[in-house]
Amino acid sequence: MVTPVPTDLSGPAARSASEESPEPALDDRTQAALDLTLRGCEELIPQAEWVRKLQRSQATGVPLRIKFGLDPTAPDLHLGHTVVFNKMRQLQDLGHVVIPLIGDFTSLIGDPSGRNNTRPPLTREQIESNAKTYFEQVGLVLDVGKAEVRYNSEWSDPLGARGMIQLAARYTVARMMERDDFSKRFANGTPISVHEFLYPLMQGYDSVALKSDLELGGTDQKFNLLMGRHLQQEYGQEPQCILTMPLLEGLDGVEKMSKSKGNIIGITEPAPSMFAKVLSISDELMWRWYTLLSSKSAADIAALKAEVAAGRNPMEAKLALAHEITTRFHGAVASQSAESDFRNRAAGGVPEDLPEVQLSGAPLGIAVLLKMANLVPSSSEANRLIDQAGVRVDGATVSDRGLKLAAGRYVLQVGKRKFARVVLS
């Protein structure tokens, strides 16, 4: 008889690790692996099962299979996406098999998680292009050579209409409507397309196809992750455990990192920009970023935090974090150069590697020129900054809104950190 996942997703099966009854003392190796698993996580469901999987793996030498699904819905990733990748890398370094799963099939459906309307599915061309970029970017965190990269079209396409109907029979509409976003949309009279019910089913079926032992995801994916446990039991498999990771706060320290919020650090953006943005976060947020993004041990982070509390300049800790993150995505040389660039800017200097921008139409008014050089969003904003003495040309502060520049080469500066070397013709 199949044991279903309890209807109440906040009930016993979904308890956080800290709420479970105490387990017997573990050997040092298992305890270290468990501590690493729990670092920075929101929930491990259920912890006792994960401990048993770890112990079995250690006894048999058979690595565990750890899955994380990626729907290639956008071409670029930011640091918020790497929270789960970092956890996968930690588990990969323990010797387990990590499976970055590219959802080329499920992207055709569209994930309804957290949505208040139906998301338009992507085209096959968009998915293939984004998937290629995802693969390249994931490789900046994971050891892709040791990972098992898969695409869920491998088993989803052959499933066919008959298989899809049989899969859908393993879950009820009533259970599906317990999902928060579905229930809210239904209550508000907002349309829910039938195909959206297929997304959590197909994500859960991925776990069956991969025989995963652990699936990782953000806190917003909990319903889908529990679906994987349910379907594995339906198909006679040992159910996977679930590890949810928090959503990383962005540069503002308040909202989750999101392109729409403008508070992101893209993992492919230039090293100087990445380095400077990390240094711009608050001291409080820095420690959370250390926990979720750094490869330093928990003991090393605790020691560093204690040193800062005892009087060490927190900027030194932040510089170390900026170096680690920038080195991960650009290399040590670029990271060191980025620090030099940052210090130069802070001292009022011009970045050494400033690219040239070719513009025509001389003579041009300073406000228009700043906008064309992408240093300001509008001419009115340029004028406001001029009034505040926030604009410089070749190091000289601009005080006249009516300034026009003839053909020539100029270094434009807005504030302390925005520069452009312009060749005006």
Backbone hydrogen bonds in HBPLUS format (Angstrom, degrees):
<---DONOR---> <-ACCEPTOR-->    atom                        ^
c    i                          cat <-CA-CA->   ^        H-A-AA   ^      H-
h    n   atom  resd res      DA  || num        DHA   H-A  angle D-A-AA Bond
n    s   type  num  typ     dist DA aas  dist angle  dist       angle   num
A0011-GLY N   A0008-ASP O   2.94 MM   3  5.22 161.3  1.97 117.4 119.7     1
A0014-ALA N   A0011-GLY O   2.96 MM   3  5.53 148.3  2.06 117.8 127.5     2
A0015-ARG N   A0012-PRO O   3.31 MM   3  5.29 165.2  2.33 110.1 108.8     3
A0019-GLU N   A0016-SER O   3.00 MM   3  5.48 150.8  2.08 113.1 121.8     4
A0020-GLU N   A0017-ALA O   3.30 MM   3  5.64 159.3  2.35 109.3 115.0     5
A0031-GLN N   A0027-ASP O   2.94 MM   4  6.10 166.1  1.96 161.8 166.5     6
A0032-ALA N   A0028-ASP O   2.90 MM   4  6.02 156.7  1.96 147.1 153.0     7
A0033-ALA N   A0029-ARG O   3.06 MM   4  6.29 156.8  2.12 144.3 150.4     8
A0034-LEU N   A0030-THR O   2.85 MM   4  6.09 153.9  1.92 149.9 157.5     9
A0035-ASP N   A0031-GLN O   2.84 MM   4  6.02 161.9  1.87 150.2 155.3    10
A0036-LEU N   A0032-ALA O   3.02 MM   4  6.18 156.4  2.07 144.4 150.6    11
A0037-THR N   A0033-ALA O   3.01 MM   4  6.19 150.0  2.10 139.5 147.8    12
A0038-LEU N   A0034-LEU O   2.94 MM   4  6.19 156.9  1.99 154.1 159.6    13
A0039-ARG N   A0035-ASP O   3.08 MM   4  6.16 129.3  2.35 141.1 153.2    14
A0041-CYS N   A0038-LEU O   3.04 MM   3  5.36 163.0  2.07 123.3 128.5    15
A0042-GLU N   A0244-THR O   2.81 MM 202  5.48 171.2  1.82 152.2 154.0    16
A0244-THR N   A0043-GLU O   3.00 MM 201  5.35 158.6  2.05 148.4 155.3    17
A0045-ILE N   A0242-ILE O   2.82 MM 197  4.99 163.8  1.84 148.3 153.9    18
A0242-ILE N   A0045-ILE O   2.80 MM 197  4.99 153.6  1.86 142.0 151.0    19
A0050-TRP N   A0046-PRO O   3.31 MM   4  6.65 156.7  2.37 148.9 155.5    20
A0050-TRP N   A0047-GLN O   3.05 MM   3  5.12 114.2  2.50  97.2 113.2    21
A0051-VAL N   A0047-GLN O   2.94 MM   4  6.26 156.7  1.99 157.8 164.3    22
A0052-ARG N   A0048-ALA O   3.11 MM   4  6.39 156.4  2.16 144.4 150.3    23
A0053-LYS N   A0049-GLU O   2.96 MM   4  6.26 151.9  2.04 146.5 154.4    24
A0054-LEU N   A0050-TRP O   2.89 MM   4  6.18 159.8  1.93 152.2 157.3    25
A0055-GLN N   A0051-VAL O   2.92 MM   4  6.17 162.6  1.95 152.6 157.1    26
A0056-ARG N   A0052-ARG O   2.93 MM   4  6.09 158.3  1.98 146.8 152.6    27
A0057-SER N   A0053-LYS O   2.93 MM   4  6.11 159.9  1.97 149.9 155.4    28
A0058-GLN N   A0054-LEU O   2.95 MM   4  6.19 157.9  2.00 150.5 156.3    29
A0059-ALA N   A0055-GLN O   2.97 MM   4  6.14 149.7  2.07 143.9 152.2    30
A0060-THR N   A0056-ARG O   2.90 MM   4  6.04 153.4  1.97 151.5 158.0    31
A0061-GLY N   A0057-SER O   2.73 MM   4  5.36 141.2  1.87 141.9 151.1    32
A0097-VAL N   A0064-LEU O   2.92 MM  33  6.03 149.2  2.01 165.2 175.3    33
A0213-ASP N   A0065-ARG O   2.76 MM 148  5.16 160.3  1.80 141.3 148.3    34
A0214-LEU N   A0065-ARG O   3.18 MM 149  6.55 145.9  2.31 156.8 157.3    35
A0066-ILE N   A0097-VAL O   2.82 MM  31  6.05 168.9  1.83 171.6 173.6    36
A0099-ILE N   A0066-ILE O   2.66 MM  33  5.84 150.3  1.74 168.6 167.2    37
A0067-LYS N   A0214-LEU O   2.83 MM 147  6.21 162.1  1.86 165.4 166.3    38
A0216-LEU N   A0067-LYS O   2.94 MM 149  6.35 160.7  1.97 168.6 174.4    39
A0068-PHE N   A0099-ILE O   3.14 MM  31  6.28 155.9  2.20 154.9 148.0    40
A0101-LEU N   A0068-PHE O   2.87 MM  33  5.90 177.3  1.87 153.4 154.1    41
A0070-LEU N   A0101-LEU O   2.67 MM  31  5.83 160.7  1.71 171.8 166.1    42
A0103-GLY N   A0070-LEU O   2.67 MM  33  5.60 176.4  1.67 145.1 146.2    43
A0073-THR N   A0071-ASP O   2.69 MM   2  5.61 130.0  1.94 116.9 100.4    44
A0267-ILE N   A0077-LEU O   3.11 MM 190  6.16 165.6  2.13 138.2 142.1    45
A0081-HIS N   A0078-HIS O   2.92 MM   3  5.60 136.5  2.11 118.6 128.8    46
A0079-LEU N   A0265-ILE O   3.01 MM 186  5.88 149.2  2.11 155.6 163.0    47
A0082-THR N   A0079-LEU O   2.96 MM   3  5.09 131.2  2.21  99.0 112.8    48
A0086-ASN N   A0082-THR O   2.77 MM   4  5.90 157.9  1.81 153.5 157.3    49
A0087-LYS N   A0083-VAL O   3.29 MM   4  6.58 154.6  2.35 139.2 145.4    50
A0088-MET N   A0084-VAL O   2.91 MM   4  6.22 157.3  1.96 151.4 158.1    51
A0089-ARG N   A0085-PHE O   2.83 MM   4  6.13 152.6  1.91 149.7 157.4    52
A0090-GLN N   A0086-ASN O   2.98 MM   4  6.29 153.1  2.05 147.1 153.9    53
A0091-LEU N   A0087-LYS O   3.07 MM   4  6.39 159.2  2.12 150.7 155.5    54
A0092-GLN N   A0088-MET O   2.72 MM   4  5.92 145.5  1.84 145.9 157.3    55
A0093-ASP N   A0089-ARG O   2.86 MM   4  6.04 151.2  1.94 146.6 153.2    56
A0094-LEU N   A0091-LEU O   3.14 MM   3  5.08 141.8  2.29  93.4 104.6    57
A0096-HIS N   A0091-LEU O   3.42 MM   5  6.10 161.5  2.45 150.8 147.4    58
A0095-GLY N   A0092-GLN O   2.88 MM   3  5.27 157.4  1.94 110.3 117.6    59
A0148-GLU N   A0098-VAL O   2.96 MM  50  6.26 170.2  1.97 161.8 165.0    60
A0150-ARG N   A0100-PRO O   3.21 MM  50  6.55 161.7  2.24 146.9 152.0    61
A0102-ILE N   A0150-ARG O   2.80 MM  48  6.14 164.2  1.82 163.3 157.9    62
A0104-ASP N   A0102-ILE O   2.90 MM   2  5.71 138.1  2.08 103.7  91.9    63
A0152-ASN N   A0102-ILE O   3.16 MM  50  6.51 155.5  2.22 151.2 156.5    64
A0107-SER N   A0103-GLY O   2.95 MM   4  5.79 143.1  2.09 139.5 147.6    65
A0108-LEU N   A0105-PHE O   2.97 MM   3  5.54 148.8  2.07 113.3 122.2    66
A0109-ILE N   A0106-THR O   2.94 MM   3  5.22 146.7  2.05 103.9 114.1    67
A0110-GLY N   A0106-THR O   3.03 MM   4  6.41 166.4  2.05 159.6 160.9    68
A0115-ARG N   A0112-PRO O   2.97 MM   3  5.23 160.7  2.00 137.0 133.8    69
A0127-ILE N   A0123-THR O   3.05 MM   4  6.31 162.9  2.08 154.1 158.8    70
A0128-GLU N   A0124-ARG O   2.99 MM   4  6.19 164.2  2.02 151.8 155.3    71
A0129-SER N   A0125-GLU O   3.07 MM   4  6.22 160.7  2.11 148.2 153.3    72
A0130-ASN N   A0126-GLN O   2.92 MM   4  6.07 168.4  1.93 153.5 157.1    73
A0131-ALA N   A0127-ILE O   2.80 MM   4  5.85 157.8  1.85 150.5 157.3    74
A0132-LYS N   A0128-GLU O   3.21 MM   4  6.30 154.3  2.28 140.3 145.6    75
A0133-THR N   A0129-SER O   3.33 MM   4  6.64 158.2  2.38 144.5 149.7    76
A0134-TYR N   A0130-ASN O   2.83 MM   4  6.09 159.4  1.87 154.5 160.8    77
A0135-PHE N   A0131-ALA O   2.96 MM   4  6.12 163.9  1.99 150.1 153.6    78
A0136-GLU N   A0132-LYS O   3.22 MM   4  6.48 157.0  2.28 143.6 149.0    79
A0137-GLN N   A0133-THR O   2.99 MM   4  6.24 154.4  2.06 150.5 157.7    80
A0138-VAL N   A0134-TYR O   2.78 MM   4  5.94 161.5  1.81 162.6 167.1    81
A0139-GLY N   A0135-PHE O   3.29 MM   4  6.35 145.6  2.41 137.2 145.1    82
A0140-LEU N   A0137-GLN O   3.03 MM   3  5.42 162.1  2.06 110.1 115.9    83
A0141-VAL N   A0138-VAL O   3.02 MM   3  5.69 165.0  2.04 119.5 124.4    84
A0142-LEU N   A0138-VAL O   2.99 MM   4  6.15 167.6  2.01 167.9 165.6    85
A0146-LYS N   A0143-ASP O   2.97 MM   3  5.65 150.2  2.06 117.4 125.3    86
A0147-ALA N   A0144-VAL O   3.07 MM   3  4.78 149.9  2.16  96.0 105.4    87
A0154-GLU N   A0151-TYR O   3.07 MM   3  5.97 168.8  2.08 125.7 129.3    88
A0156-SER N   A0152-ASN O   3.03 MM   4  6.00 150.1  2.12 145.0 154.2    89
A0157-ASP N   A0153-SER O   3.22 MM   4  5.21 160.4  2.26 117.6 123.5    90
A0159-LEU N   A0156-SER O   3.22 MM   3  5.15 137.2  2.41  94.7 106.8    91
A0163-GLY N   A0159-LEU O   3.23 MM   4  4.86 132.0  2.47 146.8 143.4    92
A0164-MET N   A0160-GLY O   2.96 MM   4  6.11 151.0  2.05 146.0 154.8    93
A0165-ILE N   A0161-ALA O   3.01 MM   4  6.23 156.3  2.07 150.1 155.3    94
A0166-GLN N   A0162-ARG O   3.03 MM   4  6.32 158.7  2.08 149.2 155.3    95
A0167-LEU N   A0163-GLY O   2.89 MM   4  6.08 151.0  1.98 144.5 152.6    96
A0168-ALA N   A0164-MET O   2.91 MM   4  6.12 160.5  1.95 148.0 153.2    97
A0169-ALA N   A0165-ILE O   3.11 MM   4  6.31 133.7  2.34 139.5 150.8    98
A0170-ARG N   A0167-LEU O   3.03 MM   3  5.58 164.6  2.05 117.3 122.2    99
A0171-TYR N   A0168-ALA O   3.42 MM   3  5.95 158.6  2.47 117.8 117.0   100
A0176-MET N   A0172-THR O   3.06 MM   4  6.32 154.7  2.12 142.5 150.0   101
A0177-MET N   A0173-VAL O   2.87 MM   4  6.10 148.9  1.96 151.3 159.2   102
A0178-GLU N   A0175-ARG O   3.13 MM   3  5.32 155.3  2.19 103.1 110.7   103
A0179-ARG N   A0176-MET O   3.15 MM   3  5.80 161.2  2.18 113.7 119.4   104
A0183-SER N   A0179-ARG O   2.90 MM   4  6.09 167.3  1.92 163.5 167.7   105
A0184-LYS N   A0180-ASP O   3.00 MM   4  6.16 160.6  2.04 152.6 157.5   106
A0185-ARG N   A0181-ASP O   3.12 MM   4  6.17 160.4  2.16 139.3 144.9   107
A0186-PHE N   A0182-PHE O   2.90 MM   4  6.07 157.3  1.95 151.3 157.9   108
A0187-ALA N   A0183-SER O   2.95 MM   4  6.09 158.3  1.99 144.0 150.0   109
A0188-ASN N   A0184-LYS O   2.94 MM   4  6.12 145.8  2.06 144.3 153.6   110
A0190-THR N   A0185-ARG O   2.74 MM   5  4.80 144.1  1.87 155.9 154.8   111
A0189-GLY N   A0186-PHE O   3.16 MM   3  5.10 156.7  2.21  99.9 106.9   112
A0196-GLU N   A0193-SER O   3.02 MM   3  5.61 152.1  2.10 114.7 122.6   113
A0197-PHE N   A0194-VAL O   3.04 MM   3  5.68 149.2  2.14 117.1 124.7   114
A0198-LEU N   A0195-HIS O   3.03 MM   3  5.29 143.6  2.17 101.7 112.6   115
A0199-TYR N   A0196-GLU O   3.27 MM   3  5.55 146.0  2.39 102.6 110.7   116
A0202-MET N   A0198-LEU O   2.82 MM   4  5.98 159.8  1.86 158.6 163.5   117
A0203-GLN N   A0199-TYR O   2.90 MM   4  6.14 159.8  1.94 158.8 165.0   118
A0204-GLY N   A0200-PRO O   2.92 MM   4  5.98 154.7  1.99 140.6 147.7   119
A0205-TYR N   A0201-LEU O   2.86 MM   4  6.10 145.6  1.98 140.8 151.2   120
A0206-ASP N   A0202-MET O   3.05 MM   4  6.30 136.7  2.24 139.1 149.3   121
A0207-SER N   A0204-GLY O   3.08 MM   3  5.43 129.7  2.35 103.1 114.7   122
A0208-VAL N   A0205-TYR O   3.03 MM   3  4.96 121.1  2.39  94.0 109.2   123
A0209-ALA N   A0205-TYR O   2.93 MM   4  6.28 163.5  1.96 157.0 160.2   124
A0210-LEU N   A0206-ASP O   2.94 MM   4  6.12 150.2  2.04 148.0 156.0   125
A0211-LYS N   A0207-SER O   2.89 MM   4  5.64 118.8  2.27 132.2 145.5   126
A0212-SER N   A0207-SER O   3.32 MM   5  5.41 153.3  2.39 138.4 146.1   127
A0211-LYS N   A0208-VAL O   3.27 MM   3  5.10 143.9  2.41  95.1 105.4   128
A0241-CYS N   A0213-ASP O   2.81 MM  28  6.12 164.1  1.83 137.3 137.6   129
A0215-GLU N   A0241-CYS O   2.98 MM  26  6.44 153.2  2.06 151.4 157.0   130
A0243-LEU N   A0215-GLU O   3.02 MM  28  6.26 164.8  2.05 157.3 157.6   131
A0217-GLY N   A0243-LEU O   3.18 MM  26  6.62 140.0  2.35 157.8 160.0   132
A0245-MET N   A0217-GLY O   2.83 MM  28  6.13 155.6  1.89 150.4 158.8   133
A0221-GLN N   A0218-GLY O   2.95 MM   3  5.41 164.3  1.97 116.9 121.7   134
A0225-LEU N   A0221-GLN O   2.98 MM   4  6.21 156.6  2.03 158.5 166.1   135
A0226-LEU N   A0222-LYS O   2.97 MM   4  6.18 158.8  2.02 153.1 158.0   136
A0227-MET N   A0223-PHE O   3.03 MM   4  6.30 140.2  2.20 141.5 152.9   137
A0228-GLY N   A0224-ASN O   3.29 MM   4  6.72 142.5  2.44 139.5 147.6   138
A0228-GLY N   A0225-LEU O   3.12 MM   3  5.26 124.7  2.44  96.1 109.3   139
A0230-HIS N   A0226-LEU O   3.05 MM   4  6.36 163.0  2.07 151.7 156.0   140
A0231-LEU N   A0227-MET O   2.92 MM   4  6.17 169.7  1.93 159.8 161.3   141
A0232-GLN N   A0228-GLY O   2.99 MM   4  6.10 157.4  2.04 149.5 155.8   142
A0233-GLN N   A0229-ARG O   3.18 MM   4  6.44 157.8  2.23 148.1 153.2   143
A0234-GLU N   A0230-HIS O   2.97 MM   4  6.31 151.0  2.06 144.4 153.6   144
A0235-TYR N   A0231-LEU O   2.93 MM   4  6.18 142.0  2.08 146.1 155.3   145
A0237-GLN N   A0232-GLN O   2.70 MM   5  4.95 163.0  1.73 156.0 149.8   146
A0236-GLY N   A0233-GLN O   3.06 MM   3  4.96 162.2  2.09 105.6 108.1   147
A0257-MET N   A0248-LEU O   2.72 MM   9  5.88 164.3  1.74 167.8 162.7   148
A0250-GLY N   A0255-GLU O   2.86 MM   5  6.08 168.7  1.88 165.9 163.6   149
A0253-GLY N   A0250-GLY O   2.89 MM   3  5.47 157.6  1.94 119.0 126.4   150
A0251-LEU N   A0263-ASN O   2.96 MM  12  4.91 161.6  1.99 128.2 133.4   151
A0261-LYS N   A0258-SER O   3.01 MM   3  5.21 138.1  2.19 101.6 113.6   152
A0262-GLY N   A0259-LYS O   3.09 MM   3  5.13 148.0  2.19 100.0 109.8   153
A0269-GLU N   A0266-GLY O   3.25 MM   3  5.28 166.3  2.27 104.6 108.7   154
A0274-MET N   A0270-PRO O   2.97 MM   4  6.25 165.2  1.99 159.7 164.5   155
A0275-PHE N   A0271-ALA O   2.89 MM   4  5.98 171.7  1.90 159.5 161.5   156
A0276-ALA N   A0272-PRO O   3.05 MM   4  6.13 167.5  2.06 145.7 149.4   157
A0277-LYS N   A0273-SER O   2.94 MM   4  6.05 156.0  2.00 149.1 155.9   158
A0278-VAL N   A0274-MET O   3.08 MM   4  6.33 158.3  2.13 152.5 157.3   159
A0279-LEU N   A0275-PHE O   3.21 MM   4  6.52 157.8  2.27 147.2 153.2   160
A0280-SER N   A0276-ALA O   3.14 MM   4  6.35 121.6  2.49 134.8 149.7   161
A0280-SER N   A0277-LYS O   3.03 MM   3  4.99 139.6  2.19  95.7 107.9   162
A0281-ILE N   A0278-VAL O   3.32 MM   3  5.80 165.0  2.34 112.7 116.7   163
A0286-MET N   A0282-SER O   3.01 MM   4  6.20 144.0  2.15 143.8 154.0   164
A0288-ARG N   A0285-LEU O   3.06 MM   3  5.27 119.9  2.43 102.5 117.5   165
A0289-TRP N   A0285-LEU O   2.99 MM   4  6.31 159.9  2.03 158.7 164.9   166
A0290-TYR N   A0286-MET O   2.86 MM   4  6.15 148.5  1.96 145.0 154.5   167
A0291-THR N   A0287-TRP O   3.07 MM   4  6.33 159.0  2.12 144.4 148.5   168
A0292-LEU N   A0288-ARG O   3.03 MM   4  6.28 159.1  2.07 151.0 156.2   169
A0293-LEU N   A0289-TRP O   2.70 MM   4  5.39 151.5  1.78 149.7 155.8   170
A0294-SER N   A0290-TYR O   3.08 MM   4  4.86 148.8  2.18 120.8 128.6   171
A0301-ILE N   A0297-SER O   3.00 MM   4  6.33 158.8  2.05 154.0 159.8   172
A0302-ALA N   A0298-ALA O   2.94 MM   4  6.11 158.8  1.99 145.5 151.5   173
A0303-ALA N   A0299-ALA O   2.96 MM   4  6.17 153.5  2.03 144.5 151.6   174
A0304-LEU N   A0300-ASP O   2.96 MM   4  6.18 155.9  2.02 145.1 151.5   175
A0305-LYS N   A0301-ILE O   2.87 MM   4  6.10 158.1  1.92 150.8 157.0   176
A0306-ALA N   A0302-ALA O   2.96 MM   4  6.16 148.8  2.06 141.9 150.3   177
A0307-GLU N   A0303-ALA O   3.01 MM   4  6.29 149.8  2.10 143.8 151.7   178
A0308-VAL N   A0304-LEU O   3.07 MM   4  6.41 155.0  2.14 148.4 154.4   179
A0309-ALA N   A0305-LYS O   2.97 MM   4  6.20 157.1  2.02 144.8 151.6   180
A0310-ALA N   A0306-ALA O   2.94 MM   4  6.14 133.3  2.17 137.9 150.4   181
A0312-ARG N   A0307-GLU O   2.97 MM   5  5.58 164.4  1.99 143.3 139.4   182
A0311-GLY N   A0308-VAL O   3.03 MM   3  5.19 161.3  2.06 105.9 111.7   183
A0316-GLU N   A0313-ASN O   3.03 MM   3  5.74 148.8  2.13 119.6 126.6   184
A0317-ALA N   A0314-PRO O   3.09 MM   3  5.22 119.7  2.47  98.6 112.7   185
A0318-LYS N   A0314-PRO O   2.97 MM   4  6.30 153.5  2.05 149.1 157.4   186
A0319-LEU N   A0315-MET O   2.82 MM   4  5.99 151.1  1.91 144.8 152.1   187
A0320-ALA N   A0316-GLU O   3.13 MM   4  6.35 152.0  2.21 139.1 146.1   188
A0321-LEU N   A0317-ALA O   3.07 MM   4  6.39 150.8  2.16 142.3 149.9   189
A0322-ALA N   A0318-LYS O   2.86 MM   4  6.13 161.1  1.90 150.3 155.7   190
A0323-HIS N   A0319-LEU O   2.86 MM   4  6.07 154.9  1.93 147.7 154.5   191
A0324-GLU N   A0320-ALA O   2.99 MM   4  6.22 159.2  2.04 144.5 149.9   192
A0325-ILE N   A0321-LEU O   2.98 MM   4  6.20 172.7  1.98 159.7 160.6   193
A0326-THR N   A0322-ALA O   2.96 MM   4  5.93 165.0  1.98 146.8 151.8   194
A0327-THR N   A0323-HIS O   2.84 MM   4  5.79 156.3  1.90 145.9 153.1   195
A0328-ARG N   A0324-GLU O   3.06 MM   4  6.17 150.4  2.15 141.7 149.3   196
A0330-HIS N   A0326-THR O   2.82 MM   4  5.75 138.0  1.99 148.5 160.7   197
A0331-GLY N   A0327-THR O   2.82 MM   4  4.16 146.2  1.94 112.8 120.2   198
A0335-SER N   A0331-GLY O   3.08 MM   4  6.26 150.2  2.18 144.5 153.5   199
A0336-GLN N   A0332-ALA O   2.95 MM   4  6.16 159.9  1.99 151.0 155.3   200
A0337-SER N   A0333-VAL O   2.96 MM   4  6.21 158.1  2.01 148.7 155.2   201
A0338-ALA N   A0334-ALA O   2.84 MM   4  6.02 146.9  1.95 140.9 150.3   202
A0339-GLU N   A0335-SER O   3.02 MM   4  6.39 147.0  2.14 145.0 153.0   203
A0340-SER N   A0336-GLN O   3.10 MM   4  6.44 159.6  2.14 147.4 152.5   204
A0341-ASP N   A0337-SER O   2.86 MM   4  6.11 154.4  1.92 147.9 155.7   205
A0342-PHE N   A0338-ALA O   2.86 MM   4  6.09 152.9  1.94 143.5 150.8   206
A0343-ARG N   A0339-GLU O   2.91 MM   4  6.19 165.5  1.93 156.1 159.0   207
A0344-ASN N   A0340-SER O   2.93 MM   4  6.08 150.9  2.02 143.8 152.3   208
A0345-ARG N   A0341-ASP O   2.95 MM   4  6.21 156.5  2.01 148.0 153.9   209
A0346-ALA N   A0342-PHE O   2.89 MM   4  6.12 161.4  1.93 151.9 157.4   210
A0347-ALA N   A0343-ARG O   3.04 MM   4  6.20 137.7  2.23 136.8 147.2   211
A0349-GLY N   A0344-ASN O   2.64 MM   5  4.89 150.7  1.72 161.1 150.5   212
A0348-GLY N   A0345-ARG O   2.85 MM   3  4.94 158.5  1.90 107.2 113.2   213
A0357-VAL N   A0421-ARG O   2.71 MM  64  6.05 150.8  1.80 157.1 165.6   214
A0423-VAL N   A0357-VAL O   2.85 MM  66  6.05 166.8  1.87 153.8 155.3   215
A0359-LEU N   A0423-VAL O   3.00 MM  64  6.13 172.5  2.01 151.0 152.1   216
A0425-SER N   A0359-LEU O   2.89 MM  66  6.33 150.8  1.97 142.9 152.4   217
A0364-LEU N   A0405-LEU O   3.11 MM  41  5.46 149.2  2.21 140.5 144.0   218
A0405-LEU N   A0364-LEU O   2.85 MM  41  5.46 159.1  1.89 151.7 150.2   219
A0369-LEU N   A0365-GLY O   2.95 MM   4  6.12 160.1  1.99 156.0 162.6   220
A0366-ILE N   A0403-LEU O   2.86 MM  37  5.66 149.9  1.95 164.7 161.8   221
A0370-LEU N   A0366-ILE O   2.93 MM   4  6.11 158.7  1.98 150.4 154.9   222
A0371-LYS N   A0367-ALA O   3.18 MM   4  6.43 153.2  2.26 143.0 150.0   223
A0372-MET N   A0368-VAL O   2.89 MM   4  6.17 160.3  1.93 152.5 158.0   224
A0373-ALA N   A0369-LEU O   2.94 MM   4  6.12 140.1  2.10 144.2 154.8   225
A0375-LEU N   A0370-LEU O   3.03 MM   5  5.43 163.7  2.06 170.6 165.4   226
A0374-ASN N   A0371-LYS O   2.98 MM   3  5.09 159.2  2.02 109.4 113.6   227
A0382-ALA N   A0378-SER O   3.10 MM   4  6.43 150.2  2.20 141.3 149.8   228
A0383-ASN N   A0379-SER O   2.92 MM   4  6.25 157.7  1.97 150.5 155.5   229
A0384-ARG N   A0380-SER O   3.00 MM   4  6.24 151.6  2.09 141.7 149.5   230
A0385-LEU N   A0381-GLU O   3.03 MM   4  6.28 156.6  2.08 147.7 153.2   231
A0386-ILE N   A0382-ALA O   2.90 MM   4  6.20 149.9  1.99 148.4 157.6   232
A0387-ASP N   A0383-ASN O   3.00 MM   4  6.23 158.2  2.05 147.6 152.5   233
A0388-GLN N   A0384-ARG O   3.20 MM   4  6.47 131.5  2.45 133.9 146.6   234
A0388-GLN N   A0385-LEU O   3.08 MM   3  4.95 129.4  2.35  91.0 105.0   235
A0390-GLY N   A0385-LEU O   2.78 MM   5  4.98 166.9  1.80 155.3 152.2   236
A0389-ALA N   A0386-ILE O   3.02 MM   3  5.04 161.5  2.05 109.7 112.2   237
A0415-GLY N   A0390-GLY O   2.91 MM  25  5.12 167.6  1.92 150.3 154.6   238
A0398-VAL N   A0391-VAL O   2.85 MM   7  5.64 168.9  1.86 150.0 151.0   239
A0392-ARG N   A0413-GLN O   2.91 MM  21  5.03 157.7  1.96 145.1 149.3   240
A0413-GLN N   A0392-ARG O   2.97 MM  21  5.03 151.8  2.05 149.4 148.0   241
A0393-VAL N   A0396-ALA O   2.88 MM   3  5.29 155.3  1.94 147.1 149.7   242
A0396-ALA N   A0393-VAL O   3.04 MM   3  5.29 164.7  2.07 116.8 117.5   243
A0394-ASP N   A0411-VAL O   2.81 MM  17  4.96 172.8  1.81 151.9 154.3   244
A0403-LEU N   A0400-ASP O   3.21 MM   3  5.57 166.3  2.23 117.1 117.5   245
A0408-GLY N   A0424-LEU O   2.85 MM  16  5.22 145.5  1.96 132.7 142.6   246
A0424-LEU N   A0408-GLY O   2.74 MM  16  5.22 157.2  1.79 173.2 168.0   247
A0410-TYR N   A0422-VAL O   2.80 MM  12  5.20 161.9  1.83 152.8 159.2   248
A0422-VAL N   A0410-TYR O   2.73 MM  12  5.20 149.0  1.82 154.5 162.8   249
A0412-LEU N   A0420-ALA O   2.76 MM   8  5.20 166.6  1.78 165.7 163.6   250
A0420-ALA N   A0412-LEU O   2.95 MM   8  5.20 138.5  2.13 147.2 149.5   251
A0414-VAL N   A0418-LYS O   2.86 MM   4  5.12 160.4  1.90 143.8 150.1   252
A0418-LYS N   A0414-VAL O   3.32 MM   4  5.12 147.6  2.43 157.0 156.1   253
